[in-house]
Each structure stands twice: as structure tokens, then as C-alpha cells.
Amino acid sequence: MSIPEPRTTAGAAGLAALYQDPSRAVIALDFDGTLAPIVANPERAYAHPQAVAALARLAPRVAAVVVLTGRPAAVAVRLGGFAGVDGLERLIVLGHYGLERWDAATDVLRAPEEYPGIIALRPELAELPLPEGVRIEDKGHALAVHTRRAADPATALARLDAPLRGLAARHGLAVEPGRMVLELRPPGMDKGVALTSVLRERAAGSVLFAGDDLGDLAAYDAVEALRADPGLPGLLVCSAPATGEPPVAALADRADLVVSGPDGVVELLDALADRLGPR
């Protein structure tokens, strides 16, 4: 696959900077919907079959590869198959939007103490009347309510929006909307904050970020802010659903490149590895 031309001037500059000095580039990617297909059961959302190989080809050529997800970091590592892979020593997995961090080079997971608001929320959420097919996913540092299996997922999500936001406000939690899911999590951390921290840590000269859902907007905001000041080149990629559904407009309208789901993301990663050549 050849690498598509970005449709924006800023995106073209980001890609050119990546080509010019890949050793200072950070490649950051969401997990669900970007590296892994969206499935009805989140516990079976394994990474695309060629994702690990593509990342292992690319990672030695860049400053870091970052998987930035709302999932617990350990779950993303397991579903991604990232542990113990030759070539992935520069991989970082940031879980819970950046609250947790796993480094492939050390196989060490760092995580904070559980947030009091989540502890208090659990019993109240368990008592909330839920439409049939709606399930609660306990992520440890967050609680997610999925409506994808309901008879009418969109109606179920709309019906639960107000009560869930009320619970979140009572316990000092943030609400993260996504495709047929509302997640209640601690405030103060998002994908933009987490991504900016890694870029500073690695003294990045450019960044590529790929995502597919509303939780990725904070990372888009961060890349756009950094492109403006201090002028860090960046490329924004939208992973559009491969199921025929339209992409999330809030991302697709701002993206420099739109690709077709995890298949398209993996093709892009492989094409970048081909273009950058051996380290």
C-alpha cells in the first residue's frame, strides 16, 4: 500500500517531518476500533491479526509507539498480544486514558490507587434499572455501561444518559461517551493530557495519532494545539468503521487521513515501515 496524501497542509507537514526524522517520531494509536475491531463482547476484542507484526516492524524506527486506550493497560496488553515481542521494546501502553502505564521494555505496570468515587459508585450502579441486553463493564478504575446488545442500542443509551450523568456528578466522576457506551471515570486525565506527556518525555519531533471514537477527541485537540504552539508537526488519522457505518464525524471532519478500520490502520503502519526502511 502506498501512503495516501494527507488532505490538509498541517497533515502533510506532519507526515514530512516523520519521514525526515523518524527517530524523533511518536506513533500513538487508540486500541478498540483502531488496532482491534469493534465486537459485541469487549473481552474478545483482540488486535487485528497483523497489528503486532506491523508495530514490531515500525517501532524500532521511531522514538516510541504508544497505545492509548480507555481499557485497563493489562487488558490491552493481553488482547493486543504485546508482551515479549521482539521489536516492541519501545512500546508503551497507557490504560484508563493515561492513569495506568505499561512499558514493554521492562514489563512493568504502574497504576494509581482506586478512585473513591468509583468505589462509591459500584453499588449504586448495580441497583440502576437497565434495559435488557445492557451490560456493565467494571474496568477497575472506571465503569462502562454498554448498550450494543440491547434491542435498540441508541434508545437504551439515550434513556440511560441522564441517570448516569447524575451518578457521575454525585461522585465527582467524568463521563466519557462512545459508540453505544457511556463510561464513568475519574476526572483530570484524558488522552490529550496523556499523549502530551509522552511527547514531552520523548522530546518528540513529530507525532501521528490514530483514533476512531469520541474519547479520542482530546488527543486530536492536543495534536492540533501542539501543531500551533510550539509548532510540533503532527498527522491525525481517523479509523472509519469497516462495517459500513459512517465514521464518527467529529473525528473524520478533522482528520488529515481517513482509513478503513483496523485493516486500513495496519496497512498504513506497514506502509510507513516500508517507507522508513531498515533502522
N, C-alpha and C positions, 0 to 999 in steps of 0.2 A: 504493500500500500504506500502510495506517495502521501506526504503530509499536506493536507488541504491548506490553502492560503487563508489566513485569518481575514475576517471581513471588516476589521477595524484597524486604524492606524496604530492604536495602542497595542493591540494584539500582535500585529506584525512586528512591532519593536520588541515585544516580549519574546517572540519566537527567535528573532535575530540575535538577541542577547544570549539566549540559551545556546544557540549554535556557536556563537563566538567564544563563550567561556563556560562550557558545561560543568567544569569543576566547581563553579560557584552557583550552580542552579539547584533549586529545590523543587522536586516534583511532589505535589500534595494531592491526595485523592480521597474522596468520600468512599465508603465501603458499599452499603446497600444501594443498589440501583446504578452504581458506578463501576465497582470491581466485581460485584455479585448481583445476579438477577434478583428482582423482587419476587418473592414467593409467599404463598399463604401462611406458611409456618416459618416464622423468623429463625427458629432453631435449625432449619435446613437450608438457610441462605448461604450456601457455600460459594466461595470465589469462583469466578469463571475458570474453566479448566486450564486455560493458557495464561492466566493472570500472573501466577508466581514465576513462571519461566520468563515472561516479558519483563517483570520487575527485576528479576535477577540479572537479566542482560543489561538493563538500563542503570541500575543502582550504582555499580562501580564507576560509572562515567560521570556521576553528578555528586553534588555535596551531600544530598540526603534525599531519600524517598520517605514521605510521611503519609500514613493512612490516618485520616482524621474522621472519627465516627462518633455517633451518639451511643453506640454499644459499649459495654464494658470492654476494656482493652484485651483482656484474656480471651473473651468470646471471639473478638475479631481475629486474634492470632490463631485460634483454633479453626474457625470457619475459613480463614484465609489460607491456612497451611503454611504460615510464615516462619515458624520456628525451625532452626537448624538447617536453613537452606543456604548453600554456597552462593555467594554473590549478593546476599541480602544483609550483609553486615552493617550497612548504612541505613537500614530501615528503622523507622520509629513509628510506633502505633500509639496514637493519642485517643484514648477512650473517654466516654462521657463528656464529649465536646472539649476535651483537654484536661479534665480533672485527673485522669489517670495517664500514665506513660509507661510504655514497654519499649526497651531498646534491644534490637536483635543482637547487637554486638556483645551484650552482657547477659541477655536473657533475664533481666531484672525488671520487675513490675513495681512502679511506685503509685500509691493510691492514698487519698486522704481518709480521715475518719468519716463515718457515715453522718450525713447531714441530719440534724434533729428534726427538721420539717418533714423529711422523708419517713423517718421512724414514726412520727405522729400521724402521718397521712395514711399509712398502710391499713390500719383497722377501719378507718372511715371510708376509704375507697372500697374495701371489701364489702361494706354494707350498702354501697350505692346500687340502686336497681339498674341493671344493664340489659339492653335488648339482647335477644337470643343471638348467639354467634359472636358477640363481643367478648374479647378476652383481655385480661390484664397481664402485662409482662413486667415482672419485677427484675429490674436491672441492677439492683443493689443501691446505686447512687441516684436512681431515677425510677419512676413508674410510668409505663406507657400503656395507653388504652387503645387497642386495635379494633377497628370495625370492619376490616376487609372480609371477614367470614360472615357478616350479618347479611340478612336477605336484601336489605337496601343499605349498603355501607355509607353512602353520603347522608341519608336521612338520619341514620344512627349517630353519625359524627356530629351533625348539626344539633340533634337532641341532647347530646352529652356536653356540648361546648360550654354552656353557661354553668352547669353544676361543677364541671371540672375546673373551670376558671375560678369559681367561688372557693373551692377547696384549696387551690393553689394560693390564692390571695390570703386565705386564713393562715396558711402555714409558711408564708414567705417564700414561695416557690415560683419559678418561671414556667411558662407554658410554651412548649415547642411544637408547633403544628407540622404535620407532614401528610403524605399521601395515605389517607384513611387511618390516621393515628394522631393522637394528642399525647404528648409526653410532658410530665411534670417533673421538674428537676431543680437543683439548687441554682440560685442566681449568680451573676458575676463572672461566669465563664461561657464563652461561645467559640465557634470555630474561627472567628476572626481574631479574637484575643490569642487563642492557642497558636494559630498559624503565624501571626506576627512575632510571637515569642521565639518560635523555631527559626524564623528568618533572621532575627537578630542574633540568635545563638550561633548560627552557621555563617554569619556575615555574608548572606546571600547576595548575589549579583543579579539574579532573576528568579522568577517563580512561575510555575504552571500549577493552576488549581483546577480540578475537575470535580463536579458535583451534579446532583440531579434533583434535589428537593429543597423545600423552604429552609430547612436547617442549614443549608449551605450558603444562604444569602449573606450571613455575617462574614464568611470568608471572601465572598465576592466584594463586599463593602471594603474589607481590609486591603485586598489587592488593588482595588481602584484608588483607595486613599494613598497607598504606597506608590502607585504609579504617578500620582500627582505631587506628592511630597514624602520622601526625598527624591522621587524620580526613579524608583526601583522598577525596571521593566517586568511586565507580567502578562501571562496568557490565561484567559478564562475559558474553560471548556464546559459545555453542558452535555450531560449524558441523557439523551432523549429515550423514553421507553421504547423497547424493541417490540412491544405488544401491539403497536398501532395506536396506543393512546397518545394524545399530544404531550409534548414536554411541558414542564412547569414554566408558564410564560414569564414569571418573574426572573427566572434564570435565563431562559432561551433568548429573551429580548436583550439581555445584557452581555451574553456570551460572545467571545471572539470566534469560537468554533462550536458547532453542534455536531455530535456524533451519535450513532445509533446504539445506545445502551452499552452494556459491558463488552459486547463484541467490538463495537467501534472504539471503545477506550483501549482495549487490548491491542487492536490494530494500530492505534496511534502510538502507544508505548513501544511496540515493535518497530514501527517506522522511525521513531526517534532514535532507538538503539542502533538501527541500521545507519541512520544519517550520522550519528556521532562516532560510529566505528569503534575499534578496539581501544581500550584505555592505554 
